[in-house]
Amino acid sequence: MPDTAASALAYQDLQPGDIIDAVETTGVRCDGRMLALNSYENRVYQIGLEDAGNIVAKFYRPGRWTDAAILEEHEFSQELADDELPVVPPIRSDGRTLHHQDEFRFALFDCRGGRAPDLDNLDLLGQLGRLVGRIHMHGVRADFSDRPTLDADSFGHSSVNYLLDSDFIPADVLPAYESLCGDLLTQVDHCYDRAGHPEHLRLHGDFHPGNVLVAGEQLHIVDLDDARMGPAVQDLWMFLSGDRNEQTPQLNEILDGYTRFQEFDARELHLIEALRTLRIMHYAAWLARRWEDPAFKRAFPWFNSGRYWDDHVLALREQLALMQEEPLAWLD
């Protein structure tokens, strides 16, 4: 189904009745309970079922992914689940995981509960490292054909160009932003040079603590919506926190677990601050691209203020310095 302006308007005005009607076309019966979950790129809801329990319904933002790209992510999730990895794949109904109803595209998932991981728990970081290693064992077996690659062009140059062509950046900040981003992208290229331009593989893509649920001894990995090609370290660095002295033992615990299942090229450690820089750039452009969605104005009222852009430039200046430092040490 092609995405149209009508689809985008209907998505922004998605109503409870639309949600229930769409979900029930798959054969389940809803009991009227509904809870909006913390998601902005897509609309995600926990839905109560008549035969007890809950289900999660994800309604995809029009224009972001093609059907083929969504299905490729679904297939990757199922591949991981079939190997008994704690990934939550979409539910298959009548042979399909991606469903269409009027202007909407959606998928259903089993509901999993849990809390955010404790990043001070080194044993848990080792467990996460082992899980990522197992994911990457599958990731290297094939390439995505319909999903993008995380690189300096897609997350850096594209983001900067979009913002420079927009009216979001205040005039008094614009010259500093443009000059700084030129220096940053040059330094990102240097980081990739030092990393030896590593091979890309299929990734979770947005693997951070919010996408891991801890329930007792069990972990659940959720939301592969950002799955894409990229360097292995992309699925590892977002679990590092604190200063350099705190991050070093965290990194070693993660990589100790990771390398039990998958080799890791230590040169990729040169990419950690480069990838963090690209994420900061991409995040600002993401907010700008979505600003016409009323949900974003409600959720991010501080965006597009002078204070936001001052802080954004400051964060980027700090990244310029960090990318020129020695990478974290891995005691292999």
Secondary structure, 3 states (H helix, E strand, C coil): CCCCHHHHHHHHCCCHHHHHHHHHCCCCCEEEEEEECCCCCCEEEEEEECCCCEEEEEECCCCCCCHHHHHHHHHHHHHHHHCCCCECCECCECCECCEEECCEEEEEEECCCCECCCCCCHHHHHHHHHHHHHHHHHHCCCCCCCCCECCHHHHHHHHHHHHHCCCCCCCCCHHHHHHHHHHHHHHHHHHHHHCCCCCCEEECCCCCHHHEEEECCEEEECCCCCCEEECHHHHCHHHCCCCHHHHHHHHHHHHHHHCCCCCCCHHHHHHHHHHHHHHHHHHHHHHHHCCCCHHHHHHCCCCCCHHHHHHHHHHHHHHHHHCCCCCCCCCC
